[in-house]
Amino acid sequence: MPEAVNTTHGGQPSAPEATPLRETRIDAAHTLARSTTADSAHTSSQSQTDEAPFDQQAARAWLTHVLPRLKRQARQLAAHLQARQEELDRREAEVNARMASLENAERAAGIWLATRRSELAEWEEALKEREQALSALQEAADRTERTRQDAPPQPAQQEESRPHAEQETELARRQQELEELAAALRQREASLQEAWAAVEAKRAALDEGQRALASRQAEWEEVRAAQARQLEEQRAACRAAEGELARQRATLEAEQATAEAALAARAQALAEREAGLDAREAELNQRGAQLAERLAWAQQAVAGGSAAGALPAGEAGSQEAAELYRREEEFNARVARQEASLRLERQQLADSVRRWEARLARQRQALARQSERLDRRRAALEKSRAELTELHREALEWRIITEELWAELAGQYGSAKVSRSAAELRRRLAAAKPLGAIHRLLANRRRR
């Protein structure tokens, strides 16, 4: 039989007591069979021996003992189910709050990544502008060098070429500076490319982690929905069982009252019948004694009569004696019939008591079977709750891992691609809300 479960305010089972309280569950009552002529015919063919009277006090004591335990069990079951409902609601609220917090963190990280991406774009634009300026200066220097080589200076123009030499020196110095700047830019570009490759690698790792997280979360949501449906079905079954127990208890109480009233009425009628038979027997005994006295008196009168009047007196005494004997035989036959009827009624009452006791035994067996079924349902409910708790814990662990990964890559990772990837994944999950579509999406991802 199941133990009574005591729950705390938070819905968690309290520590077990030293002696666990055990309750007896009551199953559906069965309709009492009514007495029929067939039963009477069947019982009349049985033994005519007297049976022991039905112990109404014991049956009433047993029912009085069972009904409070049934009520207490129903109250405990209702309180236990209410506590489980509150615990599930609280856990669902925690999950929703955690998801909202994660979405806020995701939006903040997306904004930061977008800012970093815009800064990187600005740096690339500045680098392109400086490369264009360097190319223009290089082209100007090349044109000047070609002009100087194509037109060599004359002796008369050497004095005039001195400013040109100074310009060439200045141009060479500027060209060296530009080369140094170009080398620095190339070095900067190489470092940026290395950083970009590292960012791309980390982005790929984060994308893979996001895909795994999304797949795991979709699976968890699916299992959670299935577990929630199963828990709801089990709650509905428990509520239906509780209602059925209440109806069965009412039926059992009504049948108990009806049976007690019928048994009390039959016992009272039997007692009255016995009292009437006793009074009738006493009356018949008294009349028999009177008849015996009259018969003795008649015999004495016949024996002591005169010879003349002996024959008529003897004939009258014989007739009176025969009448007395006939009445005595009728009385004995009537008493025998009444005693047989009384034994038959006692036998019928005993048979009714035995049938009622057998019906109670069958009801107890049915109650035991129903109690076992309720125990199995309760065990299944506990198992489902444990599985749901484990899935919830795994989901929280994956969320914490994702947050730690984002915190680690916050200084190096751009947000534009991550935001687009997350938006695309959410769009596909939103389009695949039915469980079959989500299953196909997960299967495709696993194959890839």
Secondary structure, 3 states (H helix, E strand, C coil): CCECCCECCCCCECCCCCCCCECCCCCCCCCCCCCCHHHHHHHHCCCCCCCCCCCHHHHHHHHHHHHHHHHHHHHHHHHHHHHHHHHHHHHHHHHHHHHHHHHHHHHHHHHHHHHHHHHHHHHHHHHHHHHHHHHHHHHHHHHHHHHHHHCCCCHHHHHHHHHHHHHHHHHHHHHHHHHHHHHHHHHHHHHHHHHHHHHHHHHHHHHHHHHHHHHHHHHHHHHHHHHHHHHHHHHHHHHHHHHHHHHHHHHHHHHHHHHHHHHHHHHHHHHHHHHHHHHHHHHHHHHHHHHHHHHHHHHHHHHHCCCCCHHHHHHHHHHHHHHHHHHHHHHHHHHHHHHHHHHHHHHHHHHHHHHHHHHHHHHHHHHHHHHHHHHHHHHHHHHHHHHHHHHHHHHHHHHHHHHHHHHHHCCCCCCHHHHHHHHHHHHHHHHCCCHHHHHHHHHHHHHC
